[in-house]
Amino acid sequence: MVSEGGGKEGDRSVWRLATRDLSPWRRDGSFRPLVMGILNVTPDSFSDGGRHADPAEGIAAGLRMAAAGADIIDIGGESTRPYSTPVDTEQELARVLPVIRGLVGRVTVPISIDTSKAEVARQAIAAGAEIINDVTGLDGDAEMADLAARSAVGVCVMHMRGTPQTMQDDPVYDDVVSEIEGYLQQRLDRCVDQGIDPQRICLDPGIGFGKTHAHNLELLRATRRFTRLGRPILIGHSRKGFIGKLLGDPQADRDAGSLGVSLAVAAAGAAVIRVHAVRETVDALRLFVASAGMG
């Protein structure tokens, strides 16, 4: 069976969703990571908080992302930046559902719900979302894994040390790459034991979630190693603090730096790249693949 991107059934890079398969292997035989556009409909996300808080603005932004070439639109209604304030289920639903409903049927790409609450995921799926993107690795809500198994949507399992409110309080690892590789393998095995088809699982090492700047760089350099886990690897680095640190200016525009990281992890086999600047990333990847002959 040919996937949406051109891979074949049994290919470990295929990510199976509710109604389609996604793959970074394109129909022309080239390898180009899927671009997941970040659509935060929150007042307090670290990069774009408040820009899409009105549902009409969120819908318009999603339409622009789809037109710009996004392969997935990831909608989040609760900020997970360091020391962010949690919101309740009702508030999160009020933020995300109008945007999901406004995009489903108007875009052809799948919608992802960025949440750690099973009730939010349940209602988002009912509205048309096909992916659960959970920063707690499906471990923060006791009902999430069962919901994922029963609904047959795609899931993204991420590593985070602690919670957004505690994760940057002096994160320490003996060997950050080995420890996170072990965590992802353990969560993959556990999700399969809970009835989730392994082809529906994508893995994310969690750049910026309970890591120092040095840890983030080690993890990015280990992208190829993480692909040995046998599932698509998602990298979410866009506009994060380590980029400003490396540039020597915390206030610098981080999109150029984000593009640099996107190309590096694309070369290392990342299957999904989660970014704010969709058009720029899509264009850069197309030229990078054509110039590098990645196939």
C-alpha positions, -999 to 999 in steps of 0.1 A, spaced: 0 0 0 14 34 -9 13 60 18 3 97 15 40 105 11 50 76 -11 64 51 13 52 15 14 34 -5 40 59 -20 64 83 10 60 93 20 96 91 56 86 53 54 78 31 71 104 -4 56 103 -33 80 112 -70 74 113 -77 79 76 -43 80 59 -6 72 62 21 98 62 57 93 52 88 115 47 95 94 15 79 115 -13 64 102 -45 95 111 -64 116 88 -42 132 116 -22 133 118 16 119 151 29 107 154 65 70 162 71 65 198 82 42 201 112 30 237 115 26 251 151 -7 268 157 -9 279 193 -44 294 202 -32 306 236 -25 340 251 9 329 266 29 306 244 65 316 244 68 326 207 34 334 193 11 337 224 -19 359 217 -15 361 179 -42 335 173 -63 337 204 -94 347 184 -108 316 166 -111 335 133 -74 344 135 -65 308 144 -85 295 114 -69 320 91 -34 310 103 -42 273 98 -54 280 62 -21 300 55 -1 271 69 -19 246 46 -14 268 16 23 272 25 28 235 23 24 222 59 19 184 60 3 186 95 -13 214 115 -7 210 153 -32 230 174 -26 237 210 -47 255 236 -25 253 267 10 267 268 38 243 277 66 269 279 87 268 311 68 279 342 35 284 322 2 284 340 -20 253 335 -55 258 322 -86 237 329 -103 214 304 -131 237 296 -108 266 288 -86 245 266 -116 231 247 -130 266 242 -98 276 226 -91 246 203 -125 233 191 -136 263 171 -103 263 152 -104 225 146 -140 227 133 -131 257 112 -103 239 95 -116 204 90 -131 202 56 -113 233 44 -78 218 45 -66 184 32 -38 179 56 -44 162 90 -50 181 122 -31 173 153 -42 182 189 -14 192 212 -28 183 246 -21 161 276 -58 159 286 -78 128 274 -111 148 274 -96 175 252 -82 148 228 -115 130 228 -135 160 217 -108 171 193 -109 137 176 -147 139 174 -142 172 156 -118 157 131 -83 157 146 -62 127 135 -32 130 158 -27 133 196 6 151 203 12 147 241 41 162 259 37 137 287 42 107 265 6 96 270 15 92 307 -1 123 322 -37 112 320 -47 77 328 -73 76 301 -51 89 272 -35 56 261 -69 38 260 -84 66 240 -55 65 215 -59 27 211 -97 29 206 -97 58 183 -69 45 161 -54 80 156 -17 87 153 1 96 185 33 115 192 50 103 224 74 129 238 100 130 266 97 156 293 114 156 327 89 169 352 61 193 342 62 226 323 62 242 358 93 223 370 111 210 340 138 237 338 146 235 375 182 223 371 177 193 347 206 168 352 213 135 333 242 111 335 239 105 298 211 125 282 210 107 249 211 72 264 185 80 291 161 96 266 166 68 241 157 43 269 127 63 279 113 64 244 118 27 240 101 21 273 71 43 263 69 27 229 68 -7 244 42 4 270 20 20 244 20 -12 223 11 -32 254 -18 -9 259 -32 -17 225 -18 11 203 -6 -1 169 32 7 167 27 21 132 5 48 148 34 60 171 58 88 164 86 96 190 99 130 201 130 135 223 115 167 236 140 195 227 137 222 254 115 201 278 137 196 309 170 200 291 198 225 292 211 242 261 239 216 260 215 188 264 195 201 234 225 201 212 235 166 223 200 153 214 199 170 180 233 155 172 218 121 181 188 123 157 202 95 136 206 73 167 170 78 177 158 66 143 171 31 154 140 29 176 121 20 145 95 47 145 94 82 129 112 108 149 98 142 154 120 172 163 105 203 178 132 229 181 116 260 165 125 293 181 136 277 213 160 294 238 191 274 229 190 290 194 193 325 209 220 312 232 241 299 203 235 331 183 247 351 213 216 372 215 185 360 234 164 386 216 175 377 181 150 365 155 153 328 157 138 317 124 171 315 105 186 295 133 156 273 134 160 266 96 196 256 102 186 230 127 158 218 105 182 211 77 207 193 100 180 170 114 166 164 80 200 151 69 200 129 100 167 112 92 141 131 112 107 122 98 87 152 112 99 188 119 76 209 141 80 246 132 64 281 134 77 294 100 61 269 77 67 284 43 103 292 49 109 256 62 91 240 33 110 260 8 144 254 25 138 217 27 128 214 -10 160 232 -20 181 212 5 168 179 -8 172 189 -44 208 201 -38 218 172 -16 202 145 -37 185 130 -7 168 99 -19 
